[in-house]
Amino acid sequence: MIRDKTGKQLTTLEIVQKMRNRFYKVIVEIEIYILHIVGYIPSHTIRNFLYFLAGIQIGKGSAIHMGAHFHDPKRIVIGEDTIIGEGMVFDGRDKIKIGNHVDIASQVMFYNSEHDIHSEHFEAICAPVIIEDYVFIGPRSIILPGVTVGRGAIIAAGAVVTKDVPPFSIVGGVPARLIGERKNKDPHYRLGRAELFR
C-alpha cells in the first residue's frame, strides 16, 4: 500500500503517473542546471542560441545579460529590442511574455507560481506575467503571479508588484502603489545593443 504526502492511498495508475511526473521533473531540473551554467557564457549570441534550444523565444535585437536563472524556460517569450539585466530570475512555470523595447534592470524577479497559504495542502497557484511594450523595470523589483504591466509603465527599484499596473503609470514600494505618471505617452525609441560581455 503506497500513499501520497497527504496520506491518500494511491492506485497502480496513480503510482505510475507519479513516477512519470517525477522522472519529467528530474529532466527539467537537469536542464535548469545546464541553463544556469549557460547564463555565465560571456557572449549574447551563444547564450541566446542555447536559450532558444531550451525553448525560450527571444526576439531580434534582444539580450539577456549574464547570470539569468530559470525555473522552466519553455513558457518564456521575449519581444524585440528588449534588454534584460544581470541576475534576472524567470519563473516560467506559467507563461511569461515580455514585449518589445522593454528595459529590465539587474536582479529583477518574475514569479508566476506561488503557494496557496490557505490551502490544506499548501498547493501551488500559477498565473501568467505579462510585460507590455516600452516598460522599464528598476533593479531588484519583484513581479508576482497574474500581474500585467501596461505599456510604457515604470516600476521603481525594489518594488514588489502584486497587482496590474496601468499603462504609463509609475509605481513603487512594497507592495507597489501608484506614485506618478509617465509624461511620454507615445514612446518610439530603440534601446540599442546590449553591452558585449555582460
Secondary structure as UniProt FT lines:
FT   TURN            5..6
FT   HELIX           12..38
FT   TURN            39..40
FT   HELIX           44..53
FT   TURN            54..55
FT   STRAND          57..58
FT   TURN            60..61
FT   STRAND          63..64
FT   TURN            66..67
FT   STRAND          69..70
FT   HELIX           73..75
FT   STRAND          76..78
FT   STRAND          83..84
FT   TURN            86..87
FT   STRAND          89..90
FT   STRAND          96..98
FT   STRAND          103..104
FT   TURN            106..107
FT   STRAND          109..110
FT   STRAND          113..115
FT   TURN            117..118
FT   TURN            120..121
FT   STRAND          124..126
FT   STRAND          129..131
FT   TURN            133..134
FT   STRAND          136..137
FT   TURN            139..140
FT   STRAND          142..143
FT   TURN            145..146
FT   STRAND          148..149
FT   TURN            151..152
FT   STRAND          154..155
FT   TURN            157..158
FT   STRAND          160..161
FT   TURN            167..168
FT   STRAND          169..172
FT   TURN            173..176
FT   STRAND          177..181
FT   TURN            196..197
//
